[in-house]
Amino acid sequence: MIPLSKTTLLRLSFTEGQRVKAHPATDCFMMGDVYGIVVKIGAKHIHVRMDRSGKVRKFHPANLLAVS
């Protein structure tokens, strides 16, 4: 069995179409771009289409919070 890295485990906890919230320490959070929907899961980053701006932004999985 191959041990999985912390980044891989975090990345696997997200699915496409899931609602997420940016971590308060990110620049986009400070600019009011807080919520979005996961559109793509890459090897290292999660791509999220933000609600307010409509932009697709790349996040490290540790900088995203799942929204119920």
Distance bins in CASP14 RR format, pairs under 12 A and 6 or more apart:
PFRMAT RR
TARGET T0000
AUTHOR 0000-0000-0000
RMODE 2
METHOD distances of the structure
MODEL  1
2 8 0 0 0 0 1 0 0 0 0 0 0
3 9 0 0 0 0 1 0 0 0 0 0 0
4 10 0 0 0 0 1 0 0 0 0 0 0
4 11 0 0 0 0 1 0 0 0 0 0 0
4 12 1 0 0 1 0 0 0 0 0 0 0
4 13 0 0 0 0 0 1 0 0 0 0 0
5 11 0 0 0 0 1 0 0 0 0 0 0
5 12 0 0 0 0 0 1 0 0 0 0 0
5 43 0 0 0 0 0 1 0 0 0 0 0
5 44 0 0 0 0 0 1 0 0 0 0 0
5 61 0 0 0 0 0 1 0 0 0 0 0
5 62 0 0 0 0 0 1 0 0 0 0 0
6 12 0 0 0 0 0 1 0 0 0 0 0
6 13 0 0 0 0 0 1 0 0 0 0 0
6 60 0 0 0 0 0 1 0 0 0 0 0
6 61 0 0 0 0 1 0 0 0 0 0 0
6 62 0 0 0 0 1 0 0 0 0 0 0
7 13 0 0 0 0 0 1 0 0 0 0 0
7 14 0 0 0 0 0 1 0 0 0 0 0
7 41 0 0 0 0 0 1 0 0 0 0 0
7 42 0 0 0 0 0 1 0 0 0 0 0
7 43 0 0 0 0 1 0 0 0 0 0 0
7 44 1 0 0 1 0 0 0 0 0 0 0
7 45 0 0 0 0 1 0 0 0 0 0 0
7 46 0 0 0 0 0 1 0 0 0 0 0
7 59 0 0 0 0 0 1 0 0 0 0 0
7 60 1 0 0 1 0 0 0 0 0 0 0
7 61 1 0 0 1 0 0 0 0 0 0 0
7 62 1 0 0 1 0 0 0 0 0 0 0
7 63 0 0 0 0 0 1 0 0 0 0 0
8 14 0 0 0 0 0 1 0 0 0 0 0
8 41 0 0 0 0 0 1 0 0 0 0 0
8 42 0 0 0 0 0 1 0 0 0 0 0
8 43 0 0 0 0 1 0 0 0 0 0 0
8 44 0 0 0 0 1 0 0 0 0 0 0
8 61 0 0 0 0 1 0 0 0 0 0 0
8 62 0 0 0 0 0 1 0 0 0 0 0
9 61 0 0 0 0 1 0 0 0 0 0 0
9 62 0 0 0 0 0 1 0 0 0 0 0
10 20 0 0 0 0 0 1 0 0 0 0 0
10 23 0 0 0 0 0 1 0 0 0 0 0
10 41 0 0 0 0 0 1 0 0 0 0 0
10 44 0 0 0 0 0 1 0 0 0 0 0
10 45 0 0 0 0 0 1 0 0 0 0 0
10 46 0 0 0 0 1 0 0 0 0 0 0
10 59 0 0 0 0 0 1 0 0 0 0 0
10 60 0 0 0 0 1 0 0 0 0 0 0
10 61 1 1 0 0 0 0 0 0 0 0 0
10 62 1 0 1 0 0 0 0 0 0 0 0
10 63 0 0 0 0 1 0 0 0 0 0 0
10 64 0 0 0 0 1 0 0 0 0 0 0
10 65 0 0 0 0 0 1 0 0 0 0 0
10 66 0 0 0 0 0 1 0 0 0 0 0
11 38 0 0 0 0 0 1 0 0 0 0 0
11 40 0 0 0 0 0 1 0 0 0 0 0
11 41 1 0 0 1 0 0 0 0 0 0 0
11 42 1 0 0 1 0 0 0 0 0 0 0
11 43 0 0 0 0 1 0 0 0 0 0 0
11 44 1 0 0 1 0 0 0 0 0 0 0
11 45 0 0 0 0 1 0 0 0 0 0 0
11 46 1 0 0 1 0 0 0 0 0 0 0
11 47 0 0 0 0 0 1 0 0 0 0 0
11 59 0 0 0 0 0 1 0 0 0 0 0
11 60 0 0 0 0 1 0 0 0 0 0 0
11 61 1 0 1 0 0 0 0 0 0 0 0
11 62 0 0 0 0 1 0 0 0 0 0 0
11 63 0 0 0 0 0 1 0 0 0 0 0
11 64 0 0 0 0 1 0 0 0 0 0 0
12 41 0 0 0 0 1 0 0 0 0 0 0
12 42 0 0 0 0 0 1 0 0 0 0 0
12 43 0 0 0 0 0 1 0 0 0 0 0
12 46 0 0 0 0 0 1 0 0 0 0 0
12 61 0 0 0 0 1 0 0 0 0 0 0
13 20 0 0 0 0 0 1 0 0 0 0 0
13 38 0 0 0 0 0 1 0 0 0 0 0
13 41 0 0 0 0 0 1 0 0 0 0 0
13 46 0 0 0 0 1 0 0 0 0 0 0
13 61 1 0 0 1 0 0 0 0 0 0 0
13 62 0 0 0 0 0 1 0 0 0 0 0
13 64 0 0 0 0 1 0 0 0 0 0 0
13 65 0 0 0 0 0 1 0 0 0 0 0
13 66 1 0 0 1 0 0 0 0 0 0 0
14 20 1 0 0 1 0 0 0 0 0 0 0
14 21 0 0 0 0 0 1 0 0 0 0 0
14 36 0 0 0 0 0 1 0 0 0 0 0
14 37 0 0 0 0 0 1 0 0 0 0 0
14 38 1 0 1 0 0 0 0 0 0 0 0
14 39 0 0 0 0 0 1 0 0 0 0 0
14 40 0 0 0 0 0 1 0 0 0 0 0
14 41 1 0 0 1 0 0 0 0 0 0 0
14 42 0 0 0 0 0 1 0 0 0 0 0
14 45 0 0 0 0 0 1 0 0 0 0 0
14 46 1 0 1 0 0 0 0 0 0 0 0
14 47 0 0 0 0 0 1 0 0 0 0 0
14 48 0 0 0 0 1 0 0 0 0 0 0
14 59 0 0 0 0 1 0 0 0 0 0 0
14 60 0 0 0 0 0 1 0 0 0 0 0
14 61 1 0 0 1 0 0 0 0 0 0 0
14 62 0 0 0 0 0 1 0 0 0 0 0
14 63 0 0 0 0 0 1 0 0 0 0 0
14 64 1 0 0 1 0 0 0 0 0 0 0
14 65 0 0 0 0 0 1 0 0 0 0 0
14 66 1 0 0 1 0 0 0 0 0 0 0
14 67 0 0 0 0 0 1 0 0 0 0 0
15 37 0 0 0 0 0 1 0 0 0 0 0
15 38 1 0 0 1 0 0 0 0 0 0 0
15 39 0 0 0 0 0 1 0 0 0 0 0
15 40 0 0 0 0 0 1 0 0 0 0 0
15 41 1 0 0 1 0 0 0 0 0 0 0
15 46 0 0 0 0 0 1 0 0 0 0 0
15 66 0 0 0 0 1 0 0 0 0 0 0
16 37 0 0 0 0 1 0 0 0 0 0 0
16 38 1 0 1 0 0 0 0 0 0 0 0
16 39 1 0 0 1 0 0 0 0 0 0 0
16 40 1 0 0 1 0 0 0 0 0 0 0
16 41 1 0 0 1 0 0 0 0 0 0 0
16 42 0 0 0 0 0 1 0 0 0 0 0
16 46 0 0 0 0 1 0 0 0 0 0 0
16 47 0 0 0 0 1 0 0 0 0 0 0
16 48 0 0 0 0 0 1 0 0 0 0 0
16 49 0 0 0 0 0 1 0 0 0 0 0
17 36 0 0 0 0 1 0 0 0 0 0 0
17 37 1 0 1 0 0 0 0 0 0 0 0
17 38 1 0 1 0 0 0 0 0 0 0 0
17 39 1 0 0 1 0 0 0 0 0 0 0
17 40 0 0 0 0 1 0 0 0 0 0 0
17 41 0 0 0 0 0 1 0 0 0 0 0
17 46 0 0 0 0 0 1 0 0 0 0 0
17 47 0 0 0 0 0 1 0 0 0 0 0
17 48 0 0 0 0 1 0 0 0 0 0 0
17 49 0 0 0 0 1 0 0 0 0 0 0
17 66 0 0 0 0 0 1 0 0 0 0 0
17 67 0 0 0 0 0 1 0 0 0 0 0
18 35 0 0 0 0 0 1 0 0 0 0 0
18 36 0 0 0 0 1 0 0 0 0 0 0
18 37 1 0 0 1 0 0 0 0 0 0 0
18 38 1 0 1 0 0 0 0 0 0 0 0
18 39 0 0 0 0 0 1 0 0 0 0 0
18 40 0 0 0 0 0 1 0 0 0 0 0
18 41 0 0 0 0 1 0 0 0 0 0 0
18 46 0 0 0 0 1 0 0 0 0 0 0
18 47 0 0 0 0 0 1 0 0 0 0 0
18 48 0 0 0 0 1 0 0 0 0 0 0
18 49 0 0 0 0 0 1 0 0 0 0 0
18 61 0 0 0 0 0 1 0 0 0 0 0
18 64 0 0 0 0 1 0 0 0 0 0 0
18 65 0 0 0 0 0 1 0 0 0 0 0
18 66 1 0 0 1 0 0 0 0 0 0 0
18 67 0 0 0 0 1 0 0 0 0 0 0
18 68 0 0 0 0 0 1 0 0 0 0 0
19 34 0 0 0 0 0 1 0 0 0 0 0
19 35 1 0 0 1 0 0 0 0 0 0 0
19 36 1 0 0 1 0 0 0 0 0 0 0
19 37 1 0 1 0 0 0 0 0 0 0 0
19 38 0 0 0 0 1 0 0 0 0 0 0
19 39 0 0 0 0 0 1 0 0 0 0 0
19 48 0 0 0 0 1 0 0 0 0 0 0
19 49 0 0 0 0 0 1 0 0 0 0 0
19 50 0 0 0 0 0 1 0 0 0 0 0
19 51 0 0 0 0 1 0 0 0 0 0 0
19 64 0 0 0 0 0 1 0 0 0 0 0
19 65 0 0 0 0 0 1 0 0 0 0 0
19 66 1 0 0 1 0 0 0 0 0 0 0
19 67 1 0 1 0 0 0 0 0 0 0 0
19 68 0 0 0 0 1 0 0 0 0 0 0
20 26 0 0 0 0 0 1 0 0 0 0 0
20 28 0 0 0 0 0 1 0 0 0 0 0
20 29 0 0 0 0 0 1 0 0 0 0 0
20 33 0 0 0 0 0 1 0 0 0 0 0
20 34 0 0 0 0 1 0 0 0 0 0 0
20 35 1 0 0 1 0 0 0 0 0 0 0
20 36 1 0 1 0 0 0 0 0 0 0 0
20 37 1 0 0 1 0 0 0 0 0 0 0
20 38 1 0 1 0 0 0 0 0 0 0 0
20 39 0 0 0 0 0 1 0 0 0 0 0
20 41 0 0 0 0 0 1 0 0 0 0 0
20 46 1 0 0 1 0 0 0 0 0 0 0
20 47 0 0 0 0 0 1 0 0 0 0 0
20 48 1 0 1 0 0 0 0 0 0 0 0
20 49 0 0 0 0 0 1 0 0 0 0 0
20 50 0 0 0 0 1 0 0 0 0 0 0
20 51 0 0 0 0 0 1 0 0 0 0 0
20 57 0 0 0 0 0 1 0 0 0 0 0
20 59 0 0 0 0 1 0 0 0 0 0 0
20 61 0 0 0 0 1 0 0 0 0 0 0
20 63 0 0 0 0 1 0 0 0 0 0 0
20 64 1 0 1 0 0 0 0 0 0 0 0
20 65 1 0 0 1 0 0 0 0 0 0 0
20 66 1 0 0 1 0 0 0 0 0 0 0
20 67 1 0 1 0 0 0 0 0 0 0 0
20 68 0 0 0 0 0 1 0 0 0 0 0
21 28 0 0 0 0 0 1 0 0 0 0 0
21 29 0 0 0 0 1 0 0 0 0 0 0
21 32 0 0 0 0 0 1 0 0 0 0 0
21 33 0 0 0 0 0 1 0 0 0 0 0
21 34 1 0 1 0 0 0 0 0 0 0 0
21 35 1 0 1 0 0 0 0 0 0 0 0
21 36 1 0 0 1 0 0 0 0 0 0 0
21 37 0 0 0 0 0 1 0 0 0 0 0
21 38 0 0 0 0 0 1 0 0 0 0 0
21 48 0 0 0 0 1 0 0 0 0 0 0
21 50 0 0 0 0 0 1 0 0 0 0 0
21 51 0 0 0 0 0 1 0 0 0 0 0
21 59 0 0 0 0 0 1 0 0 0 0 0
21 63 0 0 0 0 0 1 0 0 0 0 0
21 64 1 0 0 1 0 0 0 0 0 0 0
21 65 1 0 1 0 0 0 0 0 0 0 0
21 66 1 0 0 1 0 0 0 0 0 0 0
21 67 1 0 1 0 0 0 0 0 0 0 0
21 68 0 0 0 0 0 1 0 0 0 0 0
22 28 1 0 1 0 0 0 0 0 0 0 0
22 29 1 0 1 0 0 0 0 0 0 0 0
22 30 0 0 0 0 1 0 0 0 0 0 0
22 31 0 0 0 0 1 0 0 0 0 0 0
22 32 0 0 0 0 1 0 0 0 0 0 0
22 33 1 0 0 1 0 0 0 0 0 0 0
22 34 1 0 1 0 0 0 0 0 0 0 0
22 35 1 0 0 1 0 0 0 0 0 0 0
22 36 1 0 0 1 0 0 0 0 0 0 0
22 38 0 0 0 0 0 1 0 0 0 0 0
22 46 0 0 0 0 0 1 0 0 0 0 0
22 48 1 0 0 1 0 0 0 0 0 0 0
22 50 1 0 0 1 0 0 0 0 0 0 0
22 51 0 0 0 0 0 1 0 0 0 0 0
22 52 0 0 0 0 0 1 0 0 0 0 0
22 53 0 0 0 0 0 1 0 0 0 0 0
22 55 0 0 0 0 0 1 0 0 0 0 0
22 57 0 0 0 0 1 0 0 0 0 0 0
22 58 0 0 0 0 0 1 0 0 0 0 0
22 59 1 0 0 1 0 0 0 0 0 0 0
22 60 0 0 0 0 0 1 0 0 0 0 0
22 62 0 0 0 0 0 1 0 0 0 0 0
22 63 1 0 0 1 0 0 0 0 0 0 0
22 64 1 0 0 1 0 0 0 0 0 0 0
22 65 1 0 0 1 0 0 0 0 0 0 0
22 66 0 0 0 0 0 1 0 0 0 0 0
22 67 0 0 0 0 0 1 0 0 0 0 0
23 29 1 0 0 1 0 0 0 0 0 0 0
23 30 0 0 0 0 0 1 0 0 0 0 0
23 34 0 0 0 0 1 0 0 0 0 0 0
23 46 0 0 0 0 0 1 0 0 0 0 0
23 48 0 0 0 0 0 1 0 0 0 0 0
23 59 0 0 0 0 1 0 0 0 0 0 0
23 60 0 0 0 0 1 0 0 0 0 0 0
23 61 0 0 0 0 0 1 0 0 0 0 0
23 62 1 0 0 1 0 0 0 0 0 0 0
23 63 1 0 1 0 0 0 0 0 0 0 0
23 64 1 0 0 1 0 0 0 0 0 0 0
23 65 1 0 0 1 0 0 0 0 0 0 0
23 66 0 0 0 0 0 1 0 0 0 0 0
24 30 0 0 0 0 1 0 0 0 0 0 0
24 32 0 0 0 0 0 1 0 0 0 0 0
24 34 0 0 0 0 1 0 0 0 0 0 0
24 63 0 0 0 0 1 0 0 0 0 0 0
24 64 0 0 0 0 0 1 0 0 0 0 0
24 65 0 0 0 0 1 0 0 0 0 0 0
25 59 0 0 0 0 0 1 0 0 0 0 0
25 60 0 0 0 0 0 1 0 0 0 0 0
25 62 0 0 0 0 1 0 0 0 0 0 0
25 63 1 0 0 1 0 0 0 0 0 0 0
25 64 0 0 0 0 0 1 0 0 0 0 0
25 65 0 0 0 0 0 1 0 0 0 0 0
26 32 0 0 0 0 0 1 0 0 0 0 0
26 33 0 0 0 0 1 0 0 0 0 0 0
26 34 0 0 0 0 1 0 0 0 0 0 0
26 48 0 0 0 0 0 1 0 0 0 0 0
26 50 0 0 0 0 0 1 0 0 0 0 0
26 57 0 0 0 0 1 0 0 0 0 0 0
26 58 0 0 0 0 0 1 0 0 0 0 0
26 59 1 0 0 1 0 0 0 0 0 0 0
26 60 0 0 0 0 1 0 0 0 0 0 0
26 62 0 0 0 0 0 1 0 0 0 0 0
26 63 1 0 1 0 0 0 0 0 0 0 0
26 64 0 0 0 0 1 0 0 0 0 0 0
26 65 0 0 0 0 0 1 0 0 0 0 0
27 33 0 0 0 0 1 0 0 0 0 0 0
27 34 0 0 0 0 0 1 0 0 0 0 0
27 50 0 0 0 0 0 1 0 0 0 0 0
27 57 0 0 0 0 1 0 0 0 0 0 0
27 59 0 0 0 0 0 1 0 0 0 0 0
27 63 0 0 0 0 0 1 0 0 0 0 0
28 34 1 0 0 1 0 0 0 0 0 0 0
28 35 0 0 0 0 0 1 0 0 0 0 0
28 36 0 0 0 0 1 0 0 0 0 0 0
28 48 0 0 0 0 1 0 0 0 0 0 0
28 49 0 0 0 0 0 1 0 0 0 0 0
28 50 1 0 0 1 0 0 0 0 0 0 0
28 51 0 0 0 0 0 1 0 0 0 0 0
28 52 0 0 0 0 1 0 0 0 0 0 0
28 53 1 0 0 1 0 0 0 0 0 0 0
28 54 0 0 0 0 0 1 0 0 0 0 0
28 55 0 0 0 0 1 0 0 0 0 0 0
28 56 0 0 0 0 0 1 0 0 0 0 0
28 57 1 0 1 0 0 0 0 0 0 0 0
28 58 0 0 0 0 0 1 0 0 0 0 0
28 59 0 0 0 0 1 0 0 0 0 0 0
28 63 0 0 0 0 1 0 0 0 0 0 0
28 64 0 0 0 0 0 1 0 0 0 0 0
29 35 0 0 0 0 1 0 0 0 0 0 0
29 36 0 0 0 0 0 1 0 0 0 0 0
29 48 0 0 0 0 0 1 0 0 0 0 0
29 50 0 0 0 0 0 1 0 0 0 0 0
29 52 0 0 0 0 0 1 0 0 0 0 0
29 57 0 0 0 0 0 1 0 0 0 0 0
29 59 0 0 0 0 0 1 0 0 0 0 0
29 63 0 0 0 0 1 0 0 0 0 0 0
29 64 0 0 0 0 0 1 0 0 0 0 0
29 65 0 0 0 0 0 1 0 0 0 0 0
31 50 0 0 0 0 1 0 0 0 0 0 0
31 52 0 0 0 0 1 0 0 0 0 0 0
31 53 0 0 0 0 1 0 0 0 0 0 0
31 55 0 0 0 0 0 1 0 0 0 0 0
31 57 0 0 0 0 0 1 0 0 0 0 0
32 50 0 0 0 0 1 0 0 0 0 0 0
32 51 0 0 0 0 1 0 0 0 0 0 0
32 52 1 0 0 1 0 0 0 0 0 0 0
32 53 0 0 0 0 1 0 0 0 0 0 0
32 55 0 0 0 0 0 1 0 0 0 0 0
33 48 0 0 0 0 1 0 0 0 0 0 0
33 49 0 0 0 0 0 1 0 0 0 0 0
33 50 1 0 1 0 0 0 0 0 0 0 0
33 51 1 0 0 1 0 0 0 0 0 0 0
33 52 1 0 1 0 0 0 0 0 0 0 0
33 53 1 0 1 0 0 0 0 0 0 0 0
33 54 0 0 0 0 1 0 0 0 0 0 0
33 55 1 0 0 1 0 0 0 0 0 0 0
33 56 0 0 0 0 0 1 0 0 0 0 0
33 57 1 0 0 1 0 0 0 0 0 0 0
33 59 0 0 0 0 0 1 0 0 0 0 0
34 48 0 0 0 0 0 1 0 0 0 0 0
34 50 0 0 0 0 1 0 0 0 0 0 0
34 51 1 0 0 1 0 0 0 0 0 0 0
34 52 1 0 0 1 0 0 0 0 0 0 0
34 53 0 0 0 0 0 1 0 0 0 0 0
34 57 0 0 0 0 0 1 0 0 0 0 0
34 64 0 0 0 0 0 1 0 0 0 0 0
34 65 0 0 0 0 1 0 0 0 0 0 0
34 67 0 0 0 0 1 0 0 0 0 0 0
35 48 0 0 0 0 1 0 0 0 0 0 0
35 49 0 0 0 0 0 1 0 0 0 0 0
35 50 1 0 0 1 0 0 0 0 0 0 0
35 51 1 0 1 0 0 0 0 0 0 0 0
35 52 1 0 0 1 0 0 0 0 0 0 0
35 53 0 0 0 0 0 1 0 0 0 0 0
35 54 0 0 0 0 0 1 0 0 0 0 0
35 57 0 0 0 0 0 1 0 0 0 0 0
35 64 0 0 0 0 0 1 0 0 0 0 0
35 65 0 0 0 0 1 0 0 0 0 0 0
35 66 0 0 0 0 0 1 0 0 0 0 0
35 67 1 0 0 1 0 0 0 0 0 0 0
36 46 0 0 0 0 0 1 0 0 0 0 0
36 47 0 0 0 0 0 1 0 0 0 0 0
36 48 1 0 1 0 0 0 0 0 0 0 0
36 49 1 0 0 1 0 0 0 0 0 0 0
36 50 1 0 1 0 0 0 0 0 0 0 0
36 51 1 0 1 0 0 0 0 0 0 0 0
36 52 0 0 0 0 1 0 0 0 0 0 0
36 53 0 0 0 0 1 0 0 0 0 0 0
36 54 0 0 0 0 1 0 0 0 0 0 0
36 55 0 0 0 0 0 1 0 0 0 0 0
36 56 0 0 0 0 1 0 0 0 0 0 0
36 57 0 0 0 0 1 0 0 0 0 0 0
36 59 0 0 0 0 0 1 0 0 0 0 0
36 64 0 0 0 0 1 0 0 0 0 0 0
36 65 0 0 0 0 0 1 0 0 0 0 0
36 66 0 0 0 0 0 1 0 0 0 0 0
36 67 0 0 0 0 1 0 0 0 0 0 0
37 46 0 0 0 0 0 1 0 0 0 0 0
37 47 0 0 0 0 0 1 0 0 0 0 0
37 48 1 0 0 1 0 0 0 0 0 0 0
37 49 1 0 1 0 0 0 0 0 0 0 0
37 50 0 0 0 0 1 0 0 0 0 0 0
37 51 1 0 0 1 0 0 0 0 0 0 0
37 54 0 0 0 0 0 1 0 0 0 0 0
37 56 0 0 0 0 1 0 0 0 0 0 0
37 57 0 0 0 0 0 1 0 0 0 0 0
37 64 0 0 0 0 0 1 0 0 0 0 0
37 66 0 0 0 0 0 1 0 0 0 0 0
37 67 0 0 0 0 1 0 0 0 0 0 0
38 45 0 0 0 0 0 1 0 0 0 0 0
38 46 1 0 1 0 0 0 0 0 0 0 0
38 47 1 0 0 1 0 0 0 0 0 0 0
38 48 1 0 1 0 0 0 0 0 0 0 0
38 49 0 0 0 0 1 0 0 0 0 0 0
38 50 0 0 0 0 0 1 0 0 0 0 0
38 56 0 0 0 0 0 1 0 0 0 0 0
38 57 0 0 0 0 0 1 0 0 0 0 0
38 58 0 0 0 0 0 1 0 0 0 0 0
38 59 0 0 0 0 1 0 0 0 0 0 0
38 61 0 0 0 0 0 1 0 0 0 0 0
38 64 0 0 0 0 1 0 0 0 0 0 0
38 66 0 0 0 0 1 0 0 0 0 0 0
38 67 0 0 0 0 0 1 0 0 0 0 0
39 45 0 0 0 0 0 1 0 0 0 0 0
39 46 0 0 0 0 1 0 0 0 0 0 0
39 47 1 0 1 0 0 0 0 0 0 0 0
39 48 1 0 0 1 0 0 0 0 0 0 0
39 49 1 0 1 0 0 0 0 0 0 0 0
39 50 0 0 0 0 0 1 0 0 0 0 0
39 54 0 0 0 0 0 1 0 0 0 0 0
39 55 0 0 0 0 0 1 0 0 0 0 0
39 56 1 0 0 1 0 0 0 0 0 0 0
39 57 0 0 0 0 0 1 0 0 0 0 0
39 58 0 0 0 0 0 1 0 0 0 0 0
39 59 0 0 0 0 0 1 0 0 0 0 0
40 46 1 0 0 1 0 0 0 0 0 0 0
40 47 1 1 0 0 0 0 0 0 0 0 0
40 48 0 0 0 0 1 0 0 0 0 0 0
40 49 0 0 0 0 1 0 0 0 0 0 0
40 56 0 0 0 0 1 0 0 0 0 0 0
40 57 0 0 0 0 0 1 0 0 0 0 0
40 58 0 0 0 0 1 0 0 0 0 0 0
40 59 0 0 0 0 0 1 0 0 0 0 0
41 47 1 0 0 1 0 0 0 0 0 0 0
41 48 0 0 0 0 0 1 0 0 0 0 0
41 58 0 0 0 0 0 1 0 0 0 0 0
41 59 0 0 0 0 0 1 0 0 0 0 0
41 61 0 0 0 0 1 0 0 0 0 0 0
41 64 0 0 0 0 0 1 0 0 0 0 0
42 48 0 0 0 0 0 1 0 0 0 0 0
42 58 0 0 0 0 1 0 0 0 0 0 0
42 59 0 0 0 0 0 1 0 0 0 0 0
42 60 0 0 0 0 0 1 0 0 0 0 0
42 61 0 0 0 0 1 0 0 0 0 0 0
43 58 0 0 0 0 0 1 0 0 0 0 0
43 60 0 0 0 0 0 1 0 0 0 0 0
43 61 0 0 0 0 0 1 0 0 0 0 0
44 58 0 0 0 0 1 0 0 0 0 0 0
44 59 0 0 0 0 0 1 0 0 0 0 0
44 60 1 0 0 1 0 0 0 0 0 0 0
44 61 0 0 0 0 1 0 0 0 0 0 0
44 62 0 0 0 0 0 1 0 0 0 0 0
45 56 0 0 0 0 0 1 0 0 0 0 0
45 57 0 0 0 0 1 0 0 0 0 0 0
45 58 1 0 1 0 0 0 0 0 0 0 0
45 59 1 0 0 1 0 0 0 0 0 0 0
45 60 1 0 0 1 0 0 0 0 0 0 0
45 61 1 0 0 1 0 0 0 0 0 0 0
45 62 0 0 0 0 0 1 0 0 0 0 0
45 63 0 0 0 0 1 0 0 0 0 0 0
45 64 0 0 0 0 1 0 0 0 0 0 0
46 56 0 0 0 0 0 1 0 0 0 0 0
46 57 0 0 0 0 1 0 0 0 0 0 0
46 58 1 0 0 1 0 0 0 0 0 0 0
46 59 1 0 1 0 0 0 0 0 0 0 0
46 60 1 0 0 1 0 0 0 0 0 0 0
46 61 1 0 1 0 0 0 0 0 0 0 0
46 62 0 0 0 0 0 1 0 0 0 0 0
46 63 0 0 0 0 1 0 0 0 0 0 0
46 64 1 0 1 0 0 0 0 0 0 0 0
46 65 0 0 0 0 0 1 0 0 0 0 0
46 66 0 0 0 0 0 1 0 0 0 0 0
47 55 0 0 0 0 0 1 0 0 0 0 0
47 56 1 0 1 0 0 0 0 0 0 0 0
47 57 1 0 0 1 0 0 0 0 0 0 0
47 58 1 0 1 0 0 0 0 0 0 0 0
47 59 1 0 0 1 0 0 0 0 0 0 0
47 60 0 0 0 0 0 1 0 0 0 0 0
47 61 0 0 0 0 0 1 0 0 0 0 0
47 64 0 0 0 0 0 1 0 0 0 0 0
48 54 0 0 0 0 1 0 0 0 0 0 0
48 55 0 0 0 0 1 0 0 0 0 0 0
48 56 1 0 0 1 0 0 0 0 0 0 0
48 57 1 0 1 0 0 0 0 0 0 0 0
48 58 1 0 0 1 0 0 0 0 0 0 0
48 59 1 0 1 0 0 0 0 0 0 0 0
48 60 0 0 0 0 0 1 0 0 0 0 0
48 61 0 0 0 0 0 1 0 0 0 0 0
48 63 0 0 0 0 1 0 0 0 0 0 0
48 64 1 0 0 1 0 0 0 0 0 0 0
48 65 0 0 0 0 0 1 0 0 0 0 0
48 66 0 0 0 0 0 1 0 0 0 0 0
48 67 0 0 0 0 0 1 0 0 0 0 0
49 55 1 0 0 1 0 0 0 0 0 0 0
49 56 1 0 1 0 0 0 0 0 0 0 0
49 57 0 0 0 0 1 0 0 0 0 0 0
49 58 0 0 0 0 0 1 0 0 0 0 0
49 59 0 0 0 0 0 1 0 0 0 0 0
50 56 1 0 0 1 0 0 0 0 0 0 0
50 57 1 0 1 0 0 0 0 0 0 0 0
50 58 0 0 0 0 0 1 0 0 0 0 0
50 59 0 0 0 0 0 1 0 0 0 0 0
50 64 0 0 0 0 0 1 0 0 0 0 0
51 57 0 0 0 0 0 1 0 0 0 0 0
51 67 0 0 0 0 0 1 0 0 0 0 0
57 63 0 0 0 0 1 0 0 0 0 0 0
57 64 0 0 0 0 0 1 0 0 0 0 0
58 64 0 0 0 0 0 1 0 0 0 0 0
59 65 0 0 0 0 0 1 0 0 0 0 0
END
